[in-house]
Amino acid sequence: MEEKRILVTGAGGFIGSHLAKKLYEDGHFVRAADIKWDGYFEEPYYSEKLTLDLRDYKNCLEATKDIDYVYHLAADMGGIGYITKVGADVMHNSGLMNINMLQACVENKVDRFFFSSSACVYPEFKQLDEEVTPLKEEDAIPAQPDSYYGWEKLYMEKMCEAYKKDYGLAVRIARYHNIFGPYGTYKRGKEKAPAALCRKVAEASNPGEIIIWGDGKQTRSFLYIDDCVRGTIMLMESDYDQPLNIGSDRLVTIDELADIIIKISGKEITKKYDLTAPQGVRGRNADLTLVKKVLGWEPKVSLEEGLEKTYRWIESMVMKDKEKR
Ligand SMILES: NC(=O)c1ccc[n+]([C@@H]2O[C@H](COP(=O)([O-])OP(=O)(O)OC[C@H]3O[C@@H](n4cnc5c(N)ncnc54)[C@H](O)[C@@H]3O)[C@@H](O)[C@H]2O)c1
């Protein structure tokens, strides 16, 4: 592959750090930009590091200077607890970053722009049942996302389309569905279900108990980070410029997800349920027909295999956290 000058925004976070690492290992010049650094990867995984607030247009200009490809992953986001509670800040912070990044890409004549959209753009009325019909890309409109986070993503998808039409910017848009894996947020309220459950199980005594949010019967599909990174790069390298699902179509209940993690831990754990906790839509699954056809991509890592790696990493972090106390 020809060496490129690549900017990854959100490179201090979960998906951005894995993506930057892969692009750097593939021999590209990688500029990593973020407002903060989780620091879970010890080795350098970028050519250059910029600590910037990307809500500021000047910083977006600095980040995109002399860059061929932009992977824009920076966002104000979190798991179901966070995006249920926070609306204004999510829309304000991500909105400013998105608006300014697109404009800076045009100003600095960037060749290609990738946007990390989300399964949260899909309408609530198509996700009312556990036995949900997998969501196809065309299902997003007419729109009724169940969160402000989803509305903001949808607005940005449309803005990418407008920048493509009016300024000729080459855009690529992935709709990620529940990405999980090691080296991501696992505590302090922004973590998503797989990481939260791994942390709860790792922290529990043996025998012990964990609290599941909701009745455990809500359903989702989960994609391992390595598959996500591979699909992201394939999409960026392709000619496809419409939104595309990157997810898994293996539907599981949150109960089943917890059971797999408990089995991996080897602990004897009882599950309790908090019916007052946020749980999002009742069911959500990804239809992969289009992504298979367009990219020839599909997930390779099983849920069990991915969770084994994720659990072991979170378990080690929980142990380190305990030692620090
Ligand atoms: N993880 C998932 O399951 C999932 C699902 C759908 C979509 N996405 C999208 O993928 C992208 C990456 O998600 P993630 O899971 O890695 O999240 P993350 O929170 O780990 O990473 C996002 C990064 O953006 C950075 N950021 C926030 N505000 C910033 C600012 N003002 N300036 C500069 N950087 C800022 C954060 O510091 C963080 O490191 C996001 O756009 C997210 O909405 C993720």
The ligand as an SDF file (V2000), in Angstrom:
LIG
                    3D

 44 48  0  0  0  0  0  0  0  0999 V2000
  -17.4820    2.1800   20.5740 N   0  0  0  0  0  0  0  0  0  0  0  0
  -18.5920    1.9380   19.9070 C   0  0  0  0  0  0  0  0  0  0  0  0
  -19.2360    0.9020   20.0910 O   0  0  0  0  0  0  0  0  0  0  0  0
  -19.1020    2.9230   18.8770 C   0  0  0  0  0  0  0  0  0  0  0  0
  -20.3310    2.6590   18.2610 C   0  0  0  0  0  0  0  0  0  0  0  0
  -20.8170    3.5610   17.3250 C   0  0  0  0  0  0  0  0  0  0  0  0
  -20.0730    4.6860   16.9880 C   0  0  0  0  0  0  0  0  0  0  0  0
  -18.8990    4.9250   17.6150 N   0  0  0  0  0  0  0  0  0  0  0  0
  -18.1530    6.1510   17.2620 C   0  0  0  0  0  0  0  0  0  0  0  0
  -16.7910    5.8300   17.0240 O   0  0  0  0  0  0  0  0  0  0  0  0
  -15.9590    6.9080   17.4620 C   0  0  0  0  0  0  0  0  0  0  0  0
  -14.9260    6.4090   18.4640 C   0  0  0  0  0  0  0  0  0  0  0  0
  -15.5970    5.8290   19.5800 O   0  0  0  0  0  0  0  0  0  0  0  0
  -14.8040    5.2160   20.8220 P   0  0  0  0  0  0  0  0  0  0  0  0
  -15.5990    4.0900   21.3330 O   0  0  0  0  0  0  0  0  0  0  0  0
  -13.3880    5.0050   20.4630 O   0  0  0  0  0  0  0  0  0  0  0  0
  -14.9580    6.4110   21.8570 O   0  0  0  0  0  0  0  0  0  0  0  0
  -13.8920    7.0700   22.8520 P   0  0  0  0  0  0  0  0  0  0  0  0
  -14.6710    7.9220   23.7840 O   0  0  0  0  0  0  0  0  0  0  0  0
  -12.9830    6.0400   23.4220 O   0  0  0  0  0  0  0  0  0  0  0  0
  -13.0380    7.9980   21.8660 O   0  0  0  0  0  0  0  0  0  0  0  0
  -13.4520    9.2750   21.4720 C   0  0  0  0  0  0  0  0  0  0  0  0
  -12.2690   10.2110   21.6830 C   0  0  0  0  0  0  0  0  0  0  0  0
  -12.6620   11.5520   21.2770 O   0  0  0  0  0  0  0  0  0  0  0  0
  -11.9420   12.4320   22.1010 C   0  0  0  0  0  0  0  0  0  0  0  0
  -12.5430   13.7680   22.1660 N   0  0  0  0  0  0  0  0  0  0  0  0
  -13.7040   14.1240   22.7930 C   0  0  0  0  0  0  0  0  0  0  0  0
  -13.8580   15.4550   22.7600 N   0  0  0  0  0  0  0  0  0  0  0  0
  -12.7760   15.9550   22.0840 C   0  0  0  0  0  0  0  0  0  0  0  0
  -12.3620   17.2710   21.7240 C   0  0  0  0  0  0  0  0  0  0  0  0
  -13.1070   18.3370   22.0570 N   0  0  0  0  0  0  0  0  0  0  0  0
  -11.2210   17.4190   21.0320 N   0  0  0  0  0  0  0  0  0  0  0  0
  -10.4630   16.3440   20.6970 C   0  0  0  0  0  0  0  0  0  0  0  0
  -10.8010   15.0660   21.0110 N   0  0  0  0  0  0  0  0  0  0  0  0
  -11.9330   14.8820   21.7030 C   0  0  0  0  0  0  0  0  0  0  0  0
  -12.0140   11.7750   23.4880 C   0  0  0  0  0  0  0  0  0  0  0  0
  -11.0040   12.3100   24.3390 O   0  0  0  0  0  0  0  0  0  0  0  0
  -11.8260   10.3060   23.1500 C   0  0  0  0  0  0  0  0  0  0  0  0
  -10.4830    9.8870   23.2990 O   0  0  0  0  0  0  0  0  0  0  0  0
  -16.9110    7.9680   18.0220 C   0  0  0  0  0  0  0  0  0  0  0  0
  -17.2090    8.9050   17.0100 O   0  0  0  0  0  0  0  0  0  0  0  0
  -18.1380    7.1810   18.3730 C   0  0  0  0  0  0  0  0  0  0  0  0
  -19.2900    7.9830   18.3900 O   0  0  0  0  0  0  0  0  0  0  0  0
  -18.3910    4.0750   18.5540 C   0  0  0  0  0  0  0  0  0  0  0  0
  1  2  1  0
  2  3  2  0
  2  4  1  0
  4  5  1  0
  4 44  2  0
  5  6  2  0
  6  7  1  0
  7  8  2  0
  8  9  1  0
  8 44  1  0
  9 10  1  0
  9 42  1  0
 10 11  1  0
 11 12  1  0
 11 40  1  0
 12 13  1  0
 13 14  1  0
 14 15  2  0
 14 16  1  0
 14 17  1  0
 17 18  1  0
 18 19  2  0
 18 20  1  0
 18 21  1  0
 21 22  1  0
 22 23  1  0
 23 24  1  0
 23 38  1  0
 24 25  1  0
 25 26  1  0
 25 36  1  0
 26 27  1  0
 26 35  1  0
 27 28  2  0
 28 29  1  0
 29 30  1  0
 29 35  2  0
 30 31  1  0
 30 32  2  0
 32 33  1  0
 33 34  2  0
 34 35  1  0
 36 37  1  0
 36 38  1  0
 38 39  1  0
 40 41  1  0
 40 42  1  0
 42 43  1  0
M  CHG  2   8   1  16  -1
M  END
$$$$
